[in-house]
Amino acid sequence: MVKAIFLGYCGGLRTMQNKQILVRIDQIDNENKAAKYIGRKVTWKTQRGNIIIGKIVSPRGGNGVLKARMRKGLPGHAVGKELNII
């Protein structure tokens, strides 16, 4: 299990997609290393113990950030918190 940080949401200038999130993994600093994680599951555990599941779909940019699509949108207070990649 790999630890990751939830950076924020994907979106345009006037829109926000709360089901699509940006994730950074420690020690991943380029697009080639990040591409190895495509297809893996992402989980976040709420304070009540519920688990929200998603999937990594693509690298985002050349600096190792990944884009994940969650089944249910993550709340705003989860920004900056840890996610687990299985």
N, C-alpha and C positions, 0 to 999 in steps of 0.2 A: 504494500500500500504506500503510495506516494502522497506527500502533503503538497498542497497548492494554495495560492492566495486568490480570492475573488477580487478582481480589480474594479469592475463596473459592468455596465450594460452596453450592448451594441445598439447603435441607432444613428439616425441622421441628424441634421441640424434641428429639425422640429419634431422628430419622433423618437421614441425609445421602445426597444423591444425587451421587456423584462424576462422573457424566456430565453433570450440569447445573451450569454455573459462572456466576459473576458477573464482568462485565468492565467496566472504566472506560476511556473514551477521553478523551484530553486535549481541552480546549476544548468538551466537550459537558456542559452544565450543566442541561438540562431535558428533559422527556419528548418534546417535539416534535422537537428536534434528534436525539435518540436513535432515534426511530422511523424515520428515514431509513436506518438501517443494518440494518433487519430483512431477513433473507434473504441477507445477505452471509456469506461463508465466513470461519472463524477457524482459524488454524493455529498450532501450537506445535512447535518443533523440540527434540527430546531431545538429550542430550549425545552420544549415539551417532550422531546424524544422522537418526533416524527422525522422521517428521512425523505428528502427530495432528491430524486435521481435524474441524471442527465447523461449526455454523451458528447465526447469531443468530436467536432466535425471538421475543423480545419485550423491551420496556423493563421495568425493574423499579423501581418507585417513581417519584417525580417529580424526582429529582436527576440523571438522565442515565445511570444504571447500566443495563447491558444483561444479559439472560439468554441464554446460549448453550447448545446441546445438542451434546455431543461424541460422536463415534462410539465412542471408547474413553475410559475415565476418565483424567483427569490425575492424576499422583502429587502427594502432599502437598508435596514440595519445590518444586513449580512455583508455589506461591502467592507473589505479589509479582513474578513474572517477566513479561517482555514477551511478548505475543502479536501476531501479524500479522493484520490484517483485509484481505481481498482484495475 
